[in-house]
Amino acid sequence: MAKTTIGIMYDFDKTLCTTDMQNYDFIKRLGMEPEEFWAMASVNTKKNSMDKILSYMYVMIRECKKKGIPLTEEYLNSLGGNITYYRGVQTWFDRINSFAETLGVTVEHYIISSGTKEIIEGSSIAKYFKKIYGCKFIYDTVTKEAIWPAMAINYTQKTQYIFRISKGALDEVDEEKLNMEIKDERRAIQYRNMIYIGDGLTDIPCMQLLKDKGGKSIALYQPQYIDKVLPLVDDGRVNYVCAADYSTNSNLEKIVKLMIENMAMIETLKNKEERQLQNFTKLLGEKNDN
């Protein structure tokens, strides 16, 4: 019998790293402060009645052109090397994978982010994810510079990637499998075996969806912002709120390990019940034949 697969999905900005990924290096190289860049994106959003994500991507292209910075895929990849993570993040994935192995289950890690995919792909932790979903650009075939958004993922659009991961329709352009009816027992990952980890308000649609479908959700917080996430538990939108600390024996690690342990136990019991039912049906068939 195939191993049970558990999927852990993460936002990126302020979930795995301490701030928006553009704040570490991209904005500084424009000669700006983060507040200036994001204010500019906000003005652009309101002025043009734009989606916030498309707006910041447009401003990235526009400001790089103004400053003579070639916004290439290679350039964006290089910015991933200067990201600051929360405590324990860089050893987290190996620890969680090893724990899951002791229980006879497999864990797959996924990113679902409204940040820049090319920056994430250049990060030191990119290798741990089976799939990275994020906003990305189209590049000019001659100059190799970004000319248009190829993919923009806003907060509600994030939910489609939970469906993709569950059905195994991981290719962003695979609409056929995404919209196909697939019974629970035939899904790549069942909803009850999914965990979503995000930093709060921007991840609510994913957290709510997964919680409603029997999965688990965790809202992380930095100490100064705890008041923003506590209402999410009171409102029944998430299962847990937890400090953004991935280190060994942290509350987050304890919670996730308990979730994995519980999921593994439930799958073991379900498999046992299925085998017992199959044996009973077989015996009943043999008795009727006699």
N, C-alpha and C positions, 0 to 999 in steps of 0.2 A: 504494500500500500504506500502511495506517495506521501512524502512528508507534508504536514500542514504548513502553509505559508502565512505569515503575519506581515502586514504592510504598515510601516510607520511613515507618515507623511509630515513634512515640515514646511512651514514658511521659512524664509531666510533672514530678511532684515529684522533685527530686534528679537529674533527667535533663536538663531544660531550665532549671529554676530551682534555686536553691541549697538549699532545704529544703521541707518540706510547705507547700503554698500557704496553708493556714489560719494558719500561724505569722506571716505578714507583717503582717496587719492584723485578721483576723477574731477571733483569740483575744485580741489586745491590747484590742480594743474591748469584750470581755467583762470586762476588768479582770483577766485571768489571764496566767500565763506558759505557754508551750507545754507544758512538762513537766507542769503541773497539769492542763491540758485532756486531754492524751493519757492520763495516768494515770487520769483520771475515765472516759474511754472504755474503757480496759482493764478497770477494775473492773466497769463495766456489762456488758462482754462476758462476763466470767467468771460474774458473778452471774446473768445471764439466759441463759447458754449461747448467746449471739448470734453471728452472723457479725460479724467485726470492722468491716467497712465499714458495715453497717446500724447497728451500735452507735455509731460516731462521728457518723453522720447524725442519729440519735436525740438524741444529746447536743447537737448543734448546735441542734436545734429547742428542746429543753428549756431549755438555758442562755440562749438568746435570749429565751424567754418569761419566765424568771426576772428578767432584766435589763431587760425592757421594750424590747427591740430588735426592730423588725419585720423578720423574716427573709423579705424579699421577693426576687423575682428581680432586681429593679433594685438592691437593696442588695448582693446577692452579685456582680452584674456590676461594681459600683463598686469592689469589693475587688481586682479583677484589675489595676487600675492601679498597684498598689504592689508588684508582684512583682520580685524581683531575679534576673536571669538570669546564667548563666555567660558568660564572655567570648565575644563573637562571635555569640551567639545571634540578636540582632536583625538582623544582616546575613546570617546563614547561609543562609536560604531563597532569597534573591535570588541569592546566589553559586552555590549548588548548582543552581538552575534554569538559570542562564545557562550553566554548564558543561555540563549535560545537553543543552542546545540545540545546542551546538557539535558534539555527537556524533549529533545527529538523533534524540534520544529525549526523552520527556517525563517529568518527575518529579512525582508527587503526594505530598503530605505528609498524614499522619493522626496524630491523638492517640488513644491507648488508655490511659485513666487510671482509677485508683481514687479520684482526687480529685474535686472538685466542678466539674461541667461549667460551671455558671453563672459561676464565678470565672474559669475559663479563657476563656470567651466574652468576658469583659470585659478580657482582657489585650491588650497591644499587638501580640502575634504571632498572635492568633486568625485574622486575615485570611488567613494563609498556608496554613491547613489545609482540605483538601477536606471533611473530616468530623472532628468532635470527638466521641469517645465518652468519656463520663464519668458519674459518679453525679449524678443530678438529682432535684429535688423536685416534688411536686404542690402547687399553691397554691390556697388558698381563693378562691373566685370573688368574695367580698365584701371580705375584708380583704387579699387578695393575699399573705398570709403562708404560708410552707411548713407543710404539715400531715402529709405522709407522703412516703417515698421513692418516686419514680416509676421510678428505675433505680438499681441498686446493682451495681457491677462489682468483684468480688473478683479475686484473682490468677489463679485457674484459669479464671474466666469470661472473662478477657481474650482467651483463645484463639479464642473464637467470632468475634471481630471480624477476625481474620486471614482466616477463611473468608469472612466477609461482604465484605471488601475484595477478595479474590481473585475472588469470583463477581460482584461488582458489586451485591450485595444490601445497599446502604448504609443503607437505612431500618431502624431498630432493630426495628420490628414486622413486617418482611417475613420471615416464617418460611418461606413457600412457596419462595421463591428460595434462601434459605439452605440448605434441605434438599434442593434439587433437584440431580440428578446433572448436572454440567456438565463436559464434556471439557476437558482442559488448553488446547487450542488455541482454545477459545471463551470462556475466562475473561477478565475485565476486566484482571486482572494475574496473570501466572503466578507461582507460588511462587518459581521461580528468579530472578525479578526483584523480590524483596521484601527489604527490610533492616529489621531491628528494632533500635532503640536504647533501652536501658533502664539502670537503675542497679544491677542485680545481682539479689539473691535474690528480690525480689517479682516479677521479670519472667522468672524461669527457665522457667515453662511455655511462654510465647510464644517465648522464645529457642530452647528445645529443639525445639519444634514446627517452627519455621521452618528451623532448621539441618537437621533430619531430612528436610524436604521440598525441600531444595536451595537455600533462601534463605540469607541471611547475618544474623548477629546480633552486636551489639557491646555489651559491658557497660562502662558508664562508671564512673569512680570519682573521688572526691575524694582528694587525696594521703594523708590520714590513714586512709582506709579501703581502701587498695589490697590489703591482706591478705585482705579478704573476697571479692574478685572473682577473684583469681589462680587459686583452685581450680576456678573454672568452666571455664577453658580446659583445665586438667589433666584434668578429668572429661569433657571433650568436649561440654559443654553450650552453649558459645558459640564463635564463630570468633575473636573478638578481645576484649581488654580495653584500655581507652584512658582517658587522663585526660579529665575533663569540661571540655574547652576547645574551643570552636567557632570560634576566631579564624582568620584567614587563615593558611594554611601550617601550621596545627596538625597533629598526628598524626592527629586525628580527621578533619579535612578531607581529608588525603592518603589515608587508608584508604577513606573513602566515595567519593571520586573514582575511586580504583582499582576499587572494586566496580562503580560505574556504568559505567566504561570497559569492564570485562570483560563486564558484562551486555550492553552495546551491541554489542560485538564478536561475542559468541555469537549474538545475534539476527540480526546481519548475515549470519553464516555459515549459520545455519539457513535464512534466507530465500533465500540463494543456492542452497543445496542443493535447496530445494523448487522453485525455478524451473527448475533443471537437470533435476530429476525430471519436472516437468510437460512440459518441452520434449522430453525423451526419450520419454515416454509418447505425446505427440502425434505425434512422428516415427514411432514404432513403429506407431501406429494407421494413419497414412497409408500406410506400407509394406504393411501387411496388406490395406488397401483396394485397393492396386494389384495 
